[in-house]
Amino acid sequence: MKISRRSFLTAAAAVTASGRLLFSPRASVAADAPAVAAPVGQPEPRSAVSLVSGEARRKNICDSLVAIEDQILPVLKTKKSVVIKPNIVNTTNQLASTHVDALHGILDFLGPRFKGPVVIAEASAGFTTEGYDHFRYNDVVSEHKPLRVELVDLNEEGLYKTHTILNGDLHAVPVRLAARLLDPEAFIICSAMLKTHNTVVATLSIKNMALGAPLHSPRKESSGWNDKRLYHGGVRQTHVDIMLTAQRLAPCWGAAVIDGFEGMEGDGPNDGTLAASRVAIASTDYIAADRVGLAAMGIDASWVGYLNFCGQAGLGQNDLSKIEIRGAKLAEVTRKYRLHADIERELRWMGPMKEVPEKLG
């Protein structure tokens, strides 16, 4: 459906009334279904995460996917399309946004393995198409034929499904999430980066999906609404809302690819400086991918609230000892990233809430 004030308000009322997605089990599992544990005497399954180190970004990305193709292909062959979700948080700063060579690497992997349509889709905080032009995303369409690659601005497309999060006053409010990122017939690939962050310590695949899914008004609409802003009401609330949105999106997630060839440290996600880690990380478990990414950045994973909440909600593996790392040794590629100058205030989400934390980011 197309965005309109009437349709949104109608859907919003219904979603707010139900509220059942708040802290619910993963959407693909019935709420009353019993938890399934590993059989007695058998070890708990380990999530596979590839960790590739090399001097060519495009090759690193492709190789990281090849290393886990046994995890990808059984699901990919059941899907009708692929959606690649880059991170264009800034339409002019390349260091803050997914590099075109990362997309080339993903498409190099898909080329011999998938024959359906591929959509590169983003809902940037700015105007997405400006980022596509500035970062030369249009080049991938012609280079990767016969793959049918298309670029889509999710804000301009205006197709959405409503979801419930908490605002800064901890009231349940509806947001519009891009419908393409909730398509059960699509294999969703997240193309993220290693970056520090001004509110949630670090941003990798989960944050890219959860804050890339909410829409803002298209250019032609004069009202100027922006549902992304509802996620920035408080340092604690933001972590919770990322987890709530990840719960909704996770049943459609295919693979996370994190480009650490040139990461960002310091005042990310926009104004940080280059950290040349020269790695690529990939997994069908987004939580496990981010957990390995944080380790590669030398960041204490307990500081990242949304990752801990996602692990607690059963969305993936957050225990590093239960992750099978394929490829490079983690200790050999770890580089300690300098954190945002506001890190002490960012960490106020931890512990009991004695007062409503101030807004950050």
C-alpha positions as CSV (number, residue, x, y, z in Angstrom):
1,M,0.0,0.0,0.0
2,K,1.1,3.5,-0.6
3,I,1.6,5.9,2.2
4,S,-1.3,8.2,3.0
5,R,-2.3,9.9,6.2
6,R,-5.7,8.1,6.4
7,S,-4.2,4.6,5.7
8,F,-1.4,5.2,8.2
9,L,-3.7,6.4,11.0
10,T,-6.1,3.4,10.5
11,A,-3.2,0.9,10.6
12,A,-1.6,2.7,13.5
13,A,-4.7,2.4,15.6
14,A,-4.9,-1.3,15.0
15,V,-1.2,-1.9,15.8
16,T,-1.3,0.2,18.9
17,A,-4.4,-1.6,20.1
18,S,-2.9,-5.0,19.7
19,G,0.6,-4.3,21.1
20,R,1.3,-8.0,20.9
21,L,4.7,-7.7,19.2
22,L,6.2,-6.0,22.2
23,F,8.7,-8.4,23.7
24,S,7.0,-11.3,21.9
25,P,8.9,-14.4,20.7
26,R,10.3,-14.4,17.1
27,A,7.4,-13.8,14.7
28,S,8.0,-17.0,12.9
29,V,7.3,-19.0,16.1
30,A,3.9,-19.3,17.7
31,A,3.7,-17.4,21.0
32,D,2.6,-20.4,22.9
33,A,5.0,-22.9,21.3
34,P,7.4,-24.5,23.8
35,A,11.0,-23.7,23.6
36,V,13.0,-26.3,21.8
37,A,16.3,-27.3,23.5
38,A,19.1,-29.5,22.1
39,P,18.6,-33.2,22.9
40,V,20.1,-34.3,26.1
41,G,23.8,-35.3,25.6
42,Q,24.1,-33.4,22.4
43,P,26.0,-30.1,22.1
44,E,24.1,-26.9,21.3
45,P,24.4,-26.0,17.6
46,R,27.0,-23.4,16.9
47,S,26.4,-20.4,14.6
48,A,28.9,-20.2,11.7
49,V,30.6,-16.8,11.0
50,S,33.2,-16.3,8.4
51,L,36.1,-13.9,9.0
52,V,38.2,-13.0,6.0
53,S,41.3,-10.8,6.0
54,G,42.8,-9.5,2.8
55,E,43.9,-6.5,0.8
56,A,41.0,-6.3,-1.6
57,R,37.6,-5.2,-0.3
58,R,35.5,-6.8,-3.1
59,K,37.3,-10.2,-2.9
60,N,37.0,-10.2,0.9
61,I,33.3,-9.7,0.7
62,C,32.8,-12.4,-1.9
63,D,35.1,-14.8,0.0
64,S,33.3,-14.3,3.2
65,L,30.0,-15.4,1.6
66,V,31.7,-18.4,-0.1
67,A,32.9,-19.5,3.3
68,I,29.4,-19.9,4.6
69,E,27.6,-20.9,1.3
70,D,26.6,-24.2,2.9
71,Q,24.5,-22.1,5.3
72,I,23.2,-19.8,2.6
73,L,22.3,-22.0,-0.4
74,P,19.6,-24.2,1.2
75,V,17.6,-21.1,2.0
76,L,18.5,-19.0,-1.1
77,K,17.2,-21.7,-3.4
78,T,13.7,-21.4,-1.9
79,K,13.5,-17.6,-2.4
80,K,12.1,-15.7,-5.4
81,S,14.3,-12.6,-5.1
82,V,17.2,-11.1,-3.2
83,V,17.1,-7.8,-1.4
84,I,20.5,-6.2,-0.5
85,K,20.2,-3.5,2.2
86,P,23.2,-1.2,2.2
87,N,23.9,1.5,4.8
88,I,23.7,5.0,3.5
89,V,23.4,6.9,6.7
90,N,25.2,9.8,4.9
91,T,24.7,10.4,1.1
92,T,28.1,12.1,0.6
93,N,30.5,10.7,3.1
94,Q,31.9,7.4,1.7
95,L,33.5,6.3,5.0
96,A,30.0,6.4,6.6
97,S,28.3,4.4,3.9
98,T,28.4,1.1,2.2
99,H,31.1,1.1,-0.5
100,V,30.1,0.0,-4.0
101,D,32.9,-2.7,-4.0
102,A,31.1,-4.4,-1.1
103,L,28.0,-4.6,-3.3
104,H,30.1,-5.9,-6.2
105,G,31.5,-8.6,-3.9
106,I,28.0,-9.7,-2.9
107,L,26.9,-9.8,-6.5
108,D,30.0,-11.7,-7.5
109,F,28.8,-14.4,-5.1
110,L,25.2,-14.3,-6.2
111,G,26.0,-14.4,-10.0
112,P,26.6,-18.1,-10.4
113,R,24.2,-19.1,-7.6
114,F,21.0,-17.2,-8.1
115,K,19.0,-16.4,-11.3
116,G,16.1,-14.3,-9.9
117,P,15.8,-10.5,-9.5
118,V,18.1,-8.6,-7.1
119,V,17.0,-5.4,-5.5
120,I,19.4,-3.0,-3.8
121,A,17.1,-1.1,-1.4
122,E,17.7,1.6,1.1
123,A,15.7,4.2,3.1
124,S,18.4,6.7,3.9
125,A,17.9,9.4,6.5
126,G,18.5,11.8,3.5
127,F,17.6,11.3,-0.1
128,T,18.6,7.8,-1.0
129,T,19.0,8.3,-4.7
130,E,21.6,11.0,-4.0
131,G,23.7,8.4,-2.2
132,Y,23.2,5.9,-5.1
133,D,24.6,8.5,-7.5
134,H,27.4,9.8,-5.3
135,F,28.7,6.3,-4.5
136,R,28.3,5.0,-8.1
137,Y,25.8,2.3,-7.2
138,N,24.4,2.5,-10.7
139,D,27.6,0.9,-12.0
140,V,26.5,-2.5,-10.5
141,V,23.4,-2.7,-12.7
142,S,25.3,-3.0,-15.9
143,E,28.4,-4.8,-14.7
144,H,26.5,-7.8,-13.2
145,K,24.3,-8.8,-16.1
146,P,22.6,-11.3,-16.7
147,L,21.6,-10.7,-13.0
148,R,18.6,-8.4,-13.0
149,V,19.8,-5.8,-10.5
150,E,17.5,-2.8,-9.6
151,L,18.0,0.1,-7.3
152,V,15.0,1.1,-5.2
153,D,14.6,4.1,-2.8
154,L,12.3,2.7,-0.1
155,N,11.2,6.1,1.0
156,E,10.0,7.1,-2.5
157,E,8.5,3.7,-3.1
158,G,6.3,4.2,0.0
159,L,5.3,0.6,0.6
160,Y,5.2,-0.2,4.3
161,K,3.9,-2.4,7.2
162,T,3.3,-0.9,10.6
163,H,5.1,-2.0,13.7
164,T,5.0,-0.9,17.4
165,I,8.0,0.5,19.3
166,L,8.4,2.7,22.4
167,N,8.9,6.5,22.1
168,G,11.0,8.6,24.4
169,D,8.2,8.7,27.0
170,L,8.0,4.9,26.9
171,H,4.6,5.0,25.2
172,A,3.8,2.4,22.5
173,V,3.7,4.1,19.1
174,P,3.4,2.9,15.5
175,V,6.2,3.2,12.9
176,R,6.2,2.4,9.2
177,L,8.7,-0.2,8.1
178,A,9.7,-0.8,4.5
179,A,7.6,-3.6,3.1
180,R,10.5,-5.1,1.0
181,L,12.4,-5.8,4.2
182,L,9.4,-7.9,5.4
183,D,9.0,-10.0,2.3
184,P,9.0,-13.7,3.2
185,E,9.8,-14.6,-0.4
186,A,13.0,-12.5,-0.5
187,F,16.4,-13.4,0.8
188,I,17.5,-10.3,2.7
189,I,21.2,-9.5,2.7
190,C,22.5,-6.8,5.0
191,S,25.5,-4.9,3.7
192,A,26.8,-3.2,6.7
193,M,30.1,-1.8,8.1
194,L,32.2,-1.7,11.3
195,K,31.5,1.7,12.8
196,T,31.3,3.2,16.3
197,H,28.1,5.1,17.1
198,N,27.0,8.2,19.0
199,T,24.1,6.5,20.8
200,V,24.4,2.7,20.9
201,V,28.3,2.3,21.1
202,A,28.6,0.5,17.7
203,T,26.6,-0.1,14.5
204,L,26.9,-3.2,12.4
205,S,24.3,-5.4,10.8
206,I,21.4,-5.3,13.3
207,K,21.5,-1.6,13.6
208,N,21.6,-1.2,9.8
209,M,18.5,-3.2,9.4
210,A,16.5,-1.9,12.3
211,L,17.1,1.8,11.7
212,G,17.2,1.4,7.9
213,A,13.7,-0.1,7.8
214,P,11.7,2.9,9.2
215,L,10.6,5.3,6.5
216,H,10.4,9.1,6.1
217,S,8.2,11.1,3.8
218,P,9.0,11.1,0.1
219,R,10.2,14.3,-1.5
220,K,6.8,15.2,-3.1
221,E,5.0,15.1,0.3
222,S,5.0,18.3,2.2
223,S,4.2,17.0,5.7
224,G,7.9,16.1,6.4
225,W,7.3,13.1,8.7
226,N,10.2,10.8,9.7
227,D,9.6,7.6,11.7
228,K,13.3,7.1,12.2
229,R,13.2,10.0,14.7
230,L,10.9,8.0,17.0
231,Y,13.9,5.7,17.7
232,H,16.0,8.5,19.2
233,G,14.0,9.4,22.3
234,G,16.4,8.2,24.9
235,V,19.7,6.2,25.2
236,R,18.0,3.2,26.8
237,Q,14.8,3.3,24.7
238,T,16.9,3.2,21.5
239,H,18.4,-0.2,22.4
240,V,15.0,-1.6,23.2
241,D,13.4,-0.4,20.0
242,I,16.2,-1.8,17.9
243,M,15.6,-5.2,19.5
244,L,11.8,-4.9,19.0
245,T,12.3,-4.0,15.3
246,A,14.9,-6.8,14.9
247,Q,12.2,-9.2,16.2
248,R,9.9,-8.2,13.5
249,L,12.5,-8.2,10.7
250,A,14.5,-11.3,11.7
251,P,12.2,-14.0,10.1
252,C,13.1,-12.6,6.7
253,W,16.8,-12.2,7.3
254,G,19.1,-14.1,4.9
255,A,22.7,-13.2,5.5
256,A,24.7,-10.4,7.2
257,V,27.8,-9.1,5.5
258,I,30.0,-6.6,7.4
259,D,32.6,-4.7,5.6
260,G,35.6,-3.9,7.8
261,F,38.0,-3.1,5.1
262,E,37.8,0.5,6.2
263,G,35.9,0.8,9.4
264,M,35.0,4.0,11.3
265,E,36.2,4.8,14.8
266,G,35.7,7.8,17.1
267,D,32.6,10.0,16.5
268,G,30.6,7.6,14.3
269,P,28.4,6.9,12.6
270,N,29.0,10.1,10.5
271,D,32.0,12.0,11.7
272,G,34.5,9.4,12.8
273,T,37.9,8.6,11.3
274,L,39.2,5.7,9.2
275,A,40.2,2.4,10.9
276,A,41.7,0.1,8.4
277,S,40.8,-3.4,9.7
278,R,41.0,-5.1,6.2
279,V,38.4,-7.7,7.1
280,A,35.0,-9.0,6.0
281,I,32.5,-10.9,8.2
282,A,29.5,-12.9,7.1
283,S,26.9,-15.1,8.7
284,T,23.3,-16.2,8.4
285,D,23.0,-15.3,12.1
286,Y,23.0,-11.5,12.3
287,I,23.5,-11.5,16.1
288,A,26.6,-13.8,15.8
289,A,28.0,-11.7,12.9
290,D,27.7,-8.5,15.1
291,R,29.2,-10.3,18.1
292,V,32.3,-11.3,16.0
293,G,32.4,-7.8,14.6
294,L,32.5,-6.2,18.1
295,A,35.3,-8.5,19.1
296,A,37.2,-7.5,15.9
297,M,36.8,-3.9,17.0
298,G,38.0,-4.6,20.5
299,I,34.6,-3.5,22.0
300,D,33.1,-5.0,25.1
301,A,29.9,-6.7,23.8
302,S,28.2,-6.2,27.2
303,W,28.2,-2.4,26.4
304,V,25.9,-2.9,23.4
305,G,22.4,-3.1,24.8
306,Y,20.5,-4.0,21.6
307,L,22.8,-7.0,20.9
308,N,22.3,-8.3,24.4
309,F,18.6,-7.9,24.1
310,C,18.5,-9.6,20.7
311,G,20.4,-12.5,22.2
312,Q,18.1,-12.7,25.2
313,A,15.1,-12.7,22.8
314,G,16.5,-15.7,21.0
315,L,17.2,-14.0,17.7
316,G,20.7,-15.4,17.4
317,Q,23.9,-16.4,19.2
318,N,25.5,-13.8,21.3
319,D,28.0,-16.1,23.1
320,L,31.3,-16.0,21.4
321,S,32.3,-19.4,22.7
322,K,29.3,-20.9,20.8
323,I,30.2,-19.3,17.5
324,E,32.2,-21.2,14.8
325,I,34.6,-18.7,13.2
326,R,35.7,-19.8,9.8
327,G,38.8,-18.2,8.3
328,A,41.2,-15.8,10.0
329,K,41.9,-16.0,13.7
330,L,40.1,-13.3,15.6
331,A,43.1,-12.4,17.7
332,E,45.1,-11.8,14.6
333,V,42.7,-9.2,13.1
334,T,41.4,-7.5,16.2
335,R,42.1,-3.7,16.3
336,K,40.8,-1.7,19.2
337,Y,38.6,1.0,17.9
338,R,38.5,4.4,19.6
339,L,34.9,5.0,20.8
340,H,32.7,8.0,20.5
341,A,33.5,11.0,22.8
342,D,30.0,10.5,24.4
343,I,30.7,6.9,25.4
344,E,30.2,7.5,29.2
345,R,26.7,8.9,28.6
346,E,25.9,6.2,26.1
347,L,26.5,3.6,28.7
348,R,23.8,5.0,31.0
349,W,21.4,2.4,29.5
350,M,23.0,-0.1,31.8
351,G,21.8,-0.9,35.3
352,P,18.5,0.1,37.0
353,M,16.7,3.2,35.6
354,K,16.6,5.8,38.3
355,E,15.6,8.6,35.9
356,V,14.8,9.0,32.3
357,P,18.2,9.3,30.5
358,E,18.8,12.3,28.4
359,K,18.6,12.2,24.6
360,L,21.7,11.4,22.6
361,G,22.5,11.1,19.0
